[in-house]
Amino acid sequence: MAENKNITEEYNPDIITLSDDEGHEYTFEVLDAVETDEARYLALLPVHTDPQALLDDSGELVIVKVEEENGEEFFSEIEDDEEYEMIADAFIDRLQNAFEITEE
C-alpha cells in the first residue's frame, strides 16, 4: 500500500536591491534568467512592502542585462529595441506557463 506524504516546498525567492543614478533603492524578485551567446539577462518583479504600492504596481516585468566590469557584475538597461524585444519574448515564452502573463 502506497503511503501519502505531504511534501512542502519552501518558497525562497531570490531578492536583489538595485540603486539608480540618484541613489534611490528598489527591491526586486528575480523570476528567471536567460543566457545567450552575447550576454545574460534577468527578469525581475518589483517587491513592495507597502500594500498600496503593491496595489498600484502595474505588474510589468523589469528586464536587465547582466554585465561585468573589473570582475564585478552590474545590471544595465537594454538600450537596443531589437535586443530588448528578443529577450522579452524569450522571458514571456518561459514564464507564461508558470505565471499569468498577458502581452499588451
Stockholm file with secondary structure:
# STOCKHOLM 1.0

chainA/1-104         MAENKNITEEYNPDIITLSDDEGHEYTFEVLDAVETDEARYLALLPVHTDPQALLDDSGELVIVKVEEENGEEFFSEIEDDEEYEMIADAFIDRLQNAFEITEE
#=GR chainA/1-104 SS CCCCCCCCCCCCCEEEEEECTTCCEEEEEEEEEEECSSCEEEEEEECCSSHHHHHHCCCCCEEEEEEEETTEEEEECCCCHHHHHHHHHHHHHHHTTTSCCCCC
#=GC SS_cons         CCCCCCCCCCCCCEEEEEECTTCCEEEEEEEEEEECSSCEEEEEEECCSSHHHHHHCCCCCEEEEEEEETTEEEEECCCCHHHHHHHHHHHHHHHTTTSCCCCC
//
